Amino acid sequence: MFRPILAAFLALALCMPLATGPAHADKRDVVKIIGGLAAIYLLKEAIDRNRERDNDRAAVARARPPAAALSPARSPRPSRSPQMPDALALPERCHVTYRTDQGIVAGYGARCMQNAVARPGLLPPQCLVPLATDQESRNVYSPRCLRSEGWTSRTAAQR
């Protein structure tokens, strides 16, 4: 991101005409030159750190197994750790019921679940069910499927 700006700055600095006359430099000019060089060095270091951070993120993304490597029937279940006891807890506020042609259907609202659960990346995509309600279509997570994937309601998790 900084490379074009830095290149334009350096090109402009090189194109500026120097003062005509004998070259002389006092202490202020030397300080300005050293300060400019230090600023360029700091910009270079910031660019290098940014590039390393991007490379680290790309390495983490490459280290994850591709989605095709996972079993299509089941997603991996994380172990419940003491640090995240509610990692697979279903928020009660996301439980919804809709009236459809087949009757009343209960589930967990997809948008609410994405915003409310501790780790939304663990929501199993095979549990997502599209519903055609009277007003519009909705996406909900099937409670039975979520239970089979290891998700529990908060009341069961609190015991």
C-alpha positions in Angstrom: 0.0 0.0 0.0 2.8 2.4 0.8 5.0 1.5 -2.2 3.2 3.8 -4.7 3.2 6.7 -2.2 6.8 6.2 -1.4 7.8 6.0 -5.1 6.0 9.2 -5.9 7.6 10.9 -2.9 11.1 9.8 -4.0 10.5 10.8 -7.6 9.3 14.2 -6.6 12.3 14.7 -4.3 14.7 13.7 -7.1 13.1 16.0 -9.7 13.2 19.1 -7.6 15.8 21.5 -8.7 18.6 22.1 -6.2 19.5 25.6 -5.3 22.0 27.0 -7.7 25.2 28.1 -6.2 27.9 26.6 -4.1 26.8 23.6 -2.0 27.0 24.3 1.7 25.3 22.6 4.6 25.1 23.8 8.1 24.0 21.7 11.1 20.3 22.3 10.4 20.6 20.9 6.8 22.5 17.8 8.1 19.7 17.2 10.7 17.0 17.5 8.0 18.8 15.0 5.8 19.3 12.5 8.6 15.7 13.0 9.7 14.5 12.4 6.1 16.6 9.2 5.8 15.2 8.0 9.2 11.6 8.6 8.1 12.2 6.6 4.9 13.8 3.8 6.9 10.8 3.8 9.3 8.4 3.6 6.3 10.4 0.7 4.9 10.2 -1.2 8.3 6.5 -0.6 8.5 6.0 -2.0 5.0 8.1 -5.0 5.9 6.1 -5.7 9.1 2.9 -5.3 7.2 4.1 -7.8 4.6 5.2 -10.3 7.2 1.8 -10.1 8.9 0.1 -10.7 5.6 2.4 -13.7 5.0 1.6 -15.1 8.4 -2.1 -14.8 7.8 -1.8 -16.5 4.5 0.2 -19.3 6.1 -2.5 -19.9 8.7 -5.2 -19.9 6.0 -3.2 -22.5 4.0 -2.7 -24.6 7.1 -6.5 -25.2 7.5 -7.8 -28.3 5.8 -9.9 -27.6 2.7 -13.7 -27.9 3.1 -13.7 -30.9 0.8 -11.5 -32.9 3.2 -14.2 -32.7 5.9 -16.8 -35.4 5.9 -19.9 -33.9 4.1 -22.2 -35.6 6.7 -20.7 -34.2 9.8 -18.5 -31.3 10.8 -15.7 -31.7 13.3 -16.7 -31.4 16.9 -14.4 -29.2 19.0 -13.7 -30.4 22.5 -15.4 -28.3 25.2 -12.6 -26.6 27.0 -12.8 -24.8 30.4 -11.8 -21.5 28.6 -14.9 -21.7 26.3 -17.6 -23.7 28.1 -20.3 -22.1 26.0 -18.6 -22.7 22.7 -21.4 -25.0 21.5 -24.3 -23.4 23.5 -27.4 -22.4 21.6 -28.7 -18.9 22.6 -32.3 -19.1 23.6 -33.0 -15.6 22.0 -32.4 -17.1 18.6 -35.1 -19.8 18.9 -37.9 -18.9 16.5 -41.1 -20.4 15.2 -42.5 -19.8 11.7 -45.9 -20.7 10.2 -45.4 -22.5 6.8 -47.6 -24.6 4.5 -46.5 -27.7 6.4 -47.5 -26.2 9.8 -45.5 -24.4 12.5 -41.7 -25.0 12.3 -39.3 -24.3 15.1 -35.6 -23.6 14.7 -32.8 -21.2 15.4 -32.6 -18.1 13.2 -29.5 -18.2 11.0 -28.6 -14.5 11.2 -29.1 -14.4 14.9 -27.0 -17.5 15.4 -24.1 -16.0 13.3 -24.1 -13.0 15.6 -24.8 -14.6 18.9 -22.8 -17.8 19.3 -19.3 -17.8 20.7 -17.7 -19.4 17.6 -19.9 -19.0 14.5 -17.4 -20.8 12.3 -18.4 -24.1 14.1 -22.0 -23.9 13.0 -22.6 -26.9 10.8 -23.8 -25.9 7.3 -25.7 -29.2 6.8 -28.1 -28.0 9.6 -29.1 -24.9 7.7 -32.7 -25.3 6.4 -34.4 -22.8 4.0 -38.1 -22.2 5.0 -40.8 -20.6 2.9 -43.0 -18.7 5.3 -46.2 -16.8 4.6 -44.3 -13.5 4.2 -40.9 -14.4 2.9 -38.2 -17.1 2.9 -36.1 -17.6 6.0 -33.0 -19.7 6.9 -33.0 -21.5 10.2 -30.9 -24.1 11.8 -32.6 -27.4 12.6 -32.6 -28.1 16.4 -32.4 -31.8 15.9 -29.4 -31.5 13.6 -27.6 -29.1 15.9 -28.1 -31.5 18.9 -26.7 -34.3 16.8 -23.6 -32.1 16.1 -23.0 -31.5 19.8 -24.8 -28.2 20.3 -26.8 -27.8 23.5 -29.3 -25.3 24.8 -28.0 -22.8 27.4 -30.3 -24.2 30.1 -28.7 -27.6 29.6 -25.3 -26.1 29.7 -25.9 -24.1 32.9 -27.1 -27.1 35.0 
